[in-house]
Amino acid sequence: MDFLRAQINPHFLFNILNNLYALTLKKSELAPDVVLKLADLMEYMLYDSTAEKVLLEKEVAYLRNYFALEQLRVNGNSAMSLQVNANFNGQEIAPLLLLPLVENAAKHGLNTPGENNWLTVNIGLRQSTLTVIVENTKPPVVSSKSKGGIGLGNLRKRLELLYPARHCLQLEDKKDCFWARLIVEL
């Protein structure tokens, strides 16, 4: 489990640092805000991600922060929506479990050339059943040189280890978008 968790942090950090680098090249006034948000994310990764479970509310706050960083990076060139319909009631979840879905969608949906990129994330909680639905635009042609697979492959392995027979991960490659739904019995 520690090996799988360790794969998340460098992958995530690499993507964020690339985003920060691009902003600094443009001498963007947003760079200081990105540094502060990155510091908040690093604090979560350093101090909370090693716990067996964290409050779901904290995990969602982490996603909101990540989402804000992505919004800064795309600078209004993509439509992004994060909706949370949940009363967390002290529910707990394995840390960094939701990030791979959102990170994968941002990587593929917001980096597509063109003006019509979008990403939507809907998070709902009914009693102890968490549902996360992520949709994003997809590139017109999927590159055969993709380095992908680490994030979602890691997620599948972690789900099997942490929530055996208590989760359902569905991925669908639709005509104009990618769609993912994760259901976890907390």
C-alpha positions as CSV (number, residue, x, y, z in Angstrom):
1,M,0.0,0.0,0.0
2,D,2.8,2.4,0.8
3,F,4.3,1.8,-2.6
4,L,1.0,2.6,-4.3
5,R,0.5,5.7,-2.2
6,A,4.1,6.9,-3.0
7,Q,3.4,6.7,-6.7
8,I,0.6,9.3,-6.3
9,N,2.6,12.0,-4.7
10,P,5.4,12.3,-7.3
11,H,3.0,12.0,-10.2
12,F,0.8,14.8,-8.8
13,L,3.7,17.0,-7.8
14,F,5.2,16.7,-11.3
15,N,2.0,17.9,-12.9
16,I,1.5,20.9,-10.5
17,L,5.2,22.0,-10.8
18,N,4.9,21.9,-14.6
19,N,1.8,24.2,-14.3
20,L,3.6,26.5,-11.9
21,Y,6.6,26.6,-14.3
22,A,4.3,27.6,-17.2
23,L,2.8,30.5,-15.1
24,T,6.3,31.8,-14.1
25,L,7.4,31.8,-17.7
26,K,4.5,34.0,-18.5
27,K,5.3,36.1,-15.4
28,S,1.7,35.6,-14.3
29,E,0.4,37.4,-11.3
30,L,-1.3,34.1,-10.4
31,A,2.0,32.4,-9.6
32,P,2.1,33.4,-5.9
33,D,-1.5,32.1,-5.4
34,V,-0.4,28.8,-7.0
35,V,2.5,28.6,-4.6
36,L,0.2,29.0,-1.6
37,K,-2.3,26.5,-2.9
38,L,0.5,24.1,-3.6
39,A,1.7,24.6,0.0
40,D,-1.8,23.6,1.3
41,L,-1.8,20.6,-0.9
42,M,1.6,19.5,0.2
43,E,0.6,19.9,3.8
44,Y,-2.3,17.5,3.2
45,M,-0.1,15.1,1.3
46,L,2.6,15.1,4.0
47,Y,0.5,15.0,7.1
48,D,-2.8,13.5,6.2
49,S,-2.1,11.1,3.3
50,T,-0.2,8.7,5.5
51,A,-3.2,8.1,7.7
52,E,-5.3,5.1,7.0
53,K,-8.5,7.3,6.7
54,V,-9.2,11.0,6.7
55,L,-12.5,12.9,7.0
56,L,-14.3,12.9,3.6
57,E,-14.8,16.6,4.1
58,K,-11.0,17.1,4.2
59,E,-10.5,14.9,1.1
60,V,-13.1,17.0,-0.8
61,A,-11.5,20.2,0.4
62,Y,-8.2,18.9,-1.0
63,L,-10.0,18.3,-4.4
64,R,-11.4,21.8,-4.3
65,N,-7.9,23.2,-3.9
66,Y,-6.6,21.0,-6.7
67,F,-9.5,22.1,-8.9
68,A,-8.7,25.8,-8.1
69,L,-5.1,25.1,-9.3
70,E,-6.4,23.7,-12.5
71,Q,-8.7,26.6,-13.0
72,L,-5.8,29.0,-12.6
73,R,-3.7,27.0,-15.0
74,V,-6.3,27.0,-17.8
75,N,-7.0,30.7,-17.2
76,G,-10.6,30.6,-18.2
77,N,-10.0,28.7,-21.5
78,S,-12.0,25.7,-20.3
79,A,-15.4,25.3,-18.6
80,M,-14.9,23.6,-15.2
81,S,-17.5,22.6,-12.7
82,L,-17.2,21.0,-9.3
83,Q,-20.5,20.2,-7.6
84,V,-20.7,18.7,-4.1
85,N,-24.0,17.4,-2.8
86,A,-23.2,15.9,0.5
87,N,-23.6,16.2,4.2
88,F,-20.4,14.5,5.3
89,N,-21.5,13.6,8.8
90,G,-18.0,12.5,9.9
91,Q,-17.6,9.9,7.1
92,E,-14.1,8.9,6.4
93,I,-12.2,7.7,3.3
94,A,-8.7,6.6,2.3
95,P,-6.7,9.7,1.6
96,L,-5.9,10.7,-2.0
97,L,-8.4,8.2,-3.3
98,L,-10.4,10.6,-5.5
99,L,-7.6,12.6,-7.0
100,P,-6.6,10.2,-9.8
101,L,-10.1,10.5,-11.4
102,V,-10.0,14.3,-11.4
103,E,-6.3,14.5,-12.3
104,N,-6.8,12.1,-15.2
105,A,-9.8,14.1,-16.5
106,A,-7.9,17.4,-16.2
107,K,-4.9,15.9,-18.0
108,H,-6.9,14.6,-21.0
109,G,-9.9,17.0,-21.0
110,L,-8.3,20.4,-20.4
111,N,-5.1,19.9,-22.5
112,T,-7.0,19.3,-25.7
113,P,-6.3,21.9,-28.4
114,G,-9.3,24.1,-29.0
115,E,-11.7,26.3,-27.2
116,N,-14.4,23.8,-26.2
117,N,-12.7,21.9,-23.4
118,W,-14.7,21.1,-20.3
119,L,-14.5,19.1,-17.1
120,T,-17.3,18.4,-14.7
121,V,-17.0,16.6,-11.3
122,N,-20.1,15.7,-9.2
123,I,-19.7,14.3,-5.7
124,G,-22.6,13.0,-3.8
125,L,-23.0,11.1,-0.5
126,R,-26.2,9.2,0.5
127,Q,-25.9,7.6,3.9
128,S,-22.5,5.9,3.6
129,T,-22.5,5.5,-0.2
130,L,-20.1,8.0,-2.0
131,T,-20.7,8.6,-5.7
132,V,-18.2,10.5,-7.8
133,I,-19.0,11.2,-11.5
134,V,-16.3,12.8,-13.7
135,E,-16.8,13.8,-17.3
136,N,-14.4,15.6,-19.7
137,T,-13.8,16.4,-23.3
138,K,-11.4,14.1,-25.0
139,P,-8.7,14.7,-27.6
140,P,-9.8,14.2,-31.2
141,V,-7.1,11.6,-31.5
142,V,-5.7,9.7,-28.6
143,S,-1.9,9.7,-28.8
144,S,-0.3,6.3,-29.0
145,K,2.7,7.9,-27.2
146,S,0.6,8.3,-24.0
147,K,2.5,7.8,-20.8
148,G,-0.8,7.1,-19.1
149,G,-2.1,4.4,-16.9
150,I,-0.2,5.2,-13.6
151,G,-3.0,7.2,-12.0
152,L,-6.0,5.0,-12.9
153,G,-4.1,1.8,-12.6
154,N,-3.0,2.9,-9.1
155,L,-6.6,3.8,-8.3
156,R,-7.9,0.3,-9.3
157,K,-5.2,-1.4,-7.1
158,R,-5.9,0.8,-4.1
159,L,-9.7,0.2,-4.4
160,E,-9.2,-3.5,-4.5
161,L,-6.9,-3.3,-1.4
162,L,-8.9,-0.8,0.6
163,Y,-12.5,-1.4,-0.4
164,P,-12.8,-5.0,-1.7
165,A,-16.3,-5.8,-2.8
166,R,-17.3,-2.3,-1.6
167,H,-16.6,-0.3,-4.7
168,C,-17.5,0.0,-8.4
169,L,-15.4,1.9,-10.9
170,Q,-16.8,2.4,-14.3
171,L,-14.9,4.1,-17.2
172,E,-16.6,4.8,-20.5
173,D,-15.1,6.2,-23.7
174,K,-18.1,8.0,-25.3
175,K,-18.1,9.6,-28.7
176,D,-17.3,13.2,-27.4
177,C,-16.2,12.6,-23.9
178,F,-14.7,10.4,-21.3
179,W,-17.0,9.4,-18.4
180,A,-16.1,7.8,-15.1
181,R,-18.2,6.9,-12.1
182,L,-16.8,5.7,-8.8
183,I,-19.1,4.3,-6.1
184,V,-17.6,3.5,-2.7
185,E,-19.4,2.1,0.3
186,L,-17.6,3.9,3.1
